[in-house]
């Protein structure tokens, strides 16, 4: 797990160890990125080779922070194919 001077809350620990899909919404500075990196670290331990992880964000700065924290945690496999993270830069048009 990512080492931090800040102790995780029960909710953050529950989130990091949850085994199914989840939507994470919290205020700035609440530990979302730290908890997300810990969750991905847990998922990658048992993730089958042909499976991947999708992380979506609304901002480039959040993705940059996330990428940096994954790098610090040596989670390089989460940053490349098949576990590739990409920022959605445009809306998907499914009306056609």
C-alpha positions in Angstrom: 0.0 0.0 0.0 1.0 3.6 -0.4 2.7 4.9 2.7 1.3 8.1 4.1 1.7 10.2 7.2 -2.0 10.6 7.3 -4.0 7.8 8.8 -6.9 6.5 6.6 -10.4 6.7 7.9 -12.7 3.7 8.1 -14.5 4.8 5.0 -11.2 5.2 3.1 -10.1 1.7 4.2 -13.5 0.3 3.2 -13.2 2.0 -0.2 -9.7 0.7 -0.9 -10.7 -2.9 -0.1 -14.0 -2.9 -1.9 -14.0 -5.5 -4.7 -16.7 -4.2 -7.1 -17.2 -1.0 -9.2 -17.7 2.2 -7.3 -18.3 5.9 -7.9 -16.2 8.1 -5.6 -17.3 11.6 -4.8 -15.9 13.7 -2.0 -14.7 17.2 -1.2 -11.2 18.6 -2.1 -8.5 17.4 0.3 -10.5 14.5 1.6 -8.0 11.8 0.5 -9.7 10.6 -2.7 -6.5 10.2 -4.7 -4.7 8.5 -1.9 -7.6 6.1 -1.4 -7.9 5.5 -5.2 -4.3 4.6 -5.5 -4.6 2.2 -2.5 -7.6 0.6 -4.1 -5.9 0.1 -7.5 -2.9 -1.4 -5.7 -5.3 -3.9 -4.1 -7.1 -4.7 -7.3 -3.9 -5.2 -9.3 -2.7 -7.9 -7.0 -5.4 -10.3 -8.2 -6.4 -8.8 -11.6 -6.4 -11.4 -14.4 -4.0 -10.6 -17.2 -6.8 -9.9 -19.8 -8.7 -7.5 -17.4 -8.2 -3.8 -16.9 -9.2 -0.9 -14.7 -11.0 2.2 -15.9 -10.5 5.4 -14.0 -12.4 8.5 -15.2 -11.9 12.0 -14.1 -13.4 15.4 -14.9 -10.1 17.3 -14.9 -6.6 17.1 -16.3 -5.1 18.2 -13.0 -6.8 15.2 -11.2 -5.4 12.8 -13.8 -1.9 14.4 -13.5 -2.0 14.0 -9.7 -3.3 10.4 -10.0 -0.5 9.5 -12.5 2.1 11.0 -10.2 0.9 9.1 -7.2 0.7 5.8 -9.1 4.3 6.5 -10.1 5.4 7.1 -6.5 3.6 3.9 -5.5 5.4 1.9 -8.3 2.1 1.1 -9.9 3.5 1.5 -13.4 1.4 -1.4 -14.8 -1.7 0.8 -14.0 -0.4 3.4 -16.4 0.1 1.4 -19.5 -1.8 -1.1 -21.6 -3.8 -3.1 -20.7 -4.2 -1.1 -17.5 -4.1 2.2 -19.4 -5.5 5.4 -17.9 -6.7 8.1 -20.2 -8.6 11.4 -19.7 -11.8 11.7 -21.6 -11.5 14.9 -23.6 -14.8 14.9 -25.3 -18.4 13.7 -24.8 -19.5 10.5 -26.4 -22.3 10.9 -28.9 -24.4 7.7 -28.8 -27.5 9.3 -30.4 -26.8 8.1 -33.9 
